[in-house]
């Protein structure tokens, strides 16, 4: 029903040697399907059964899975296969974004787009379809996300307490040691790589990774940022992803000021999305990013907010999902916040060689209650001494 509602005749998922991560998500039992070495495409018409286009030498493996297969051998036969599979379709959704505006949904090469246009087709971005089909959470995903949220919050609290205890006894403690402790606390959950643990200037690097061979010590007076994430194992589940900050002593006036600005930016986004839901208004990802970005810019730190305000959280292999991002910087994400989807809110201010603040929470758009924050809100700087 999503295709007719969007005024689309079909969805064409084109892949060459794994170039399109959407294809395996839509095929049955992808782990048992043959690895295609030639171009393959899944065609989903608005009112007919799906069919698969593949090279003749690979047809047997796909046909065994009950797929309606159309084969080709030569380039001319490939064009004929597209005509056969698409029939009278003209407006066709594809994993492409005009001008590359949304790189998170832009996986089809320009040459293939040109070929299909030459066949009289009008390629349209599948960005909204992807969100409606692949970014939604089922009930099991909601339950799993809440389990992960509890686990990451507990691991974060344990990490801060670990540092606090070390400092209180005068023992040595470093970034890498804290990172390893977080990994131990999250045993049984799944992460794509270890947590971010950054001291002072390292907290101003949004993707900092502690050194295992020469880690930086955490000492009295230091500033500390921890970003950690995990999920119940399995691509059908959704990550919980949070970032908090702490100080081993009394925060400076500057640190408190920056923290307060970032906290207010986060809260403005929460307040606006909840207000819009209650008012029955649609909200796009770029609008929420702009709200946080304007607040930080007006406070004089716009150049220090170097990334989008939030990323999609959805089932699938990656922590950054296929749904809407809160982004009017790296891209202009015009997709709407939909029921049954989730995302992060994580504004930040990064001051190189000094310190950084990022306050990250997760949100799930409940179909009845609207946007719900699923992870703890940090309203004060954590004190470690």
SULSUL-V541312 format. One record per run of one state. SS is the DSSP state (hx for helix, st for strand, lp for the rest). FROM is the first residue (numbers start at 0). TO is the last residue. Records with the same first field share a line. If there is no record, write none. Layout:
BEGIN
SS->FROM-TO ; FROM-TO
END
This chain:
BEGIN
lp->0-0 ; 5-8 ; 16-19 ; 26-28 ; 32-37 ; 45-49 ; 63-67 ; 72-73 ; 86-89 ; 94-96 ; 100-101 ; 105-108 ; 118-120 ; 125-125 ; 134-137 ; 169-172 ; 185-187 ; 190-194 ; 204-215 ; 217-221 ; 232-238 ; 247-251 ; 279-282 ; 298-300 ; 304-308 ; 310-310 ; 313-324 ; 326-334 ; 336-340 ; 345-346 ; 351-353 ; 358-358 ; 366-368 ; 373-380 ; 383-384
hx->1-4 ; 20-25 ; 29-31 ; 55-62 ; 74-85 ; 97-99 ; 102-104 ; 109-117 ; 126-133 ; 138-168 ; 174-184 ; 199-203 ; 252-278 ; 284-297 ; 301-303
st->9-15 ; 38-44 ; 50-54 ; 68-71 ; 90-93 ; 121-124 ; 173-173 ; 188-189 ; 195-198 ; 216-216 ; 222-231 ; 239-246 ; 283-283 ; 309-309 ; 311-312 ; 325-325 ; 335-335 ; 341-344 ; 347-350 ; 354-357 ; 359-365 ; 369-372 ; 381-382
END
